[in-house]
Amino acid sequence: MGFSKEQLAGDLKEALKGGDRLKTSVLRLLSSLIKNREVEKRGALDDQEIIQAVVASCKLRKEAIDQYVKGGRPDLAAKEEAELKLLEAYLPPPLSADELRKKVDEAILAAGAGSLKDIGKVMTLLMPEISGRADGKVASQMVRDALSRG
């Protein structure tokens, strides 16, 4: 786990002292998102929930980049890309294709899945394991391929 609220607070303080406006802005937004999720939950977030908040923030940036590129605004897309890069530093290292395949196989085994109708059970077990470390669509396709091979 490469991220904690304490690290976020320390990095935010450092960005403020260093006058890094972009990093300050991104970290404030992330901190605020985490606080809002804690209010909704009525308690502190665990590591997995914090990662999910970072993933959600990254996803918003990726969607914005797509929209700005389509809209002919490379300047705004570049700003979103810089923010995305900062946020991705708070995610655990990505899984390789082999590591993801191994996690998929483990989840299929744990779920006792034997056919495509068991995809939901497998994904329920798999997603907490790979959150922030692999694309859910890619994982879903791997599960689908593995189950269709039987």
Steps between C-alpha positions, in 0.01 A plus 500: 500500500673817383255755634356627824306802618807604699712490184236703317498762777881515498517529121234772503693696763818462292322614181364805683844591635661443162243708316402210270153622403405201284598242762334704776177515300499127415582392857236731648238350269608146588502580872154651471371194309633270774342717773165499317510122468579473873200720581278281279637185665491659847847372573858482380573342164717191487795473260288338229236775518770768477641329191150496353475876558831552316382270218174698471696824484726356229199380302351851503828640365513239221142581397580873502811441287290314242244780492763773467680314222171450311413866560832622359637632831849349531592763763229378739573135414867557594398649836278197573784267396735673745239460777451134404874437525506647852206284609639181349803535727265418790386172347672168569725377218303354208475125454672339204286293264638181658428622854146596397447160333615330822254709708222416252577128529505525882162680503346241265625221725381675819156566350471141377402646163443263212314700237434851371198534731748515792671819377331711769629279782853505360506877446370558853802314636745641245430874505614569859826320416577703188339837574733778392747247360322376186221607265170337595401460133820311422451280807138433407605393150766270650238342727261462206774337286606265781142392575411448136802269460350301784 
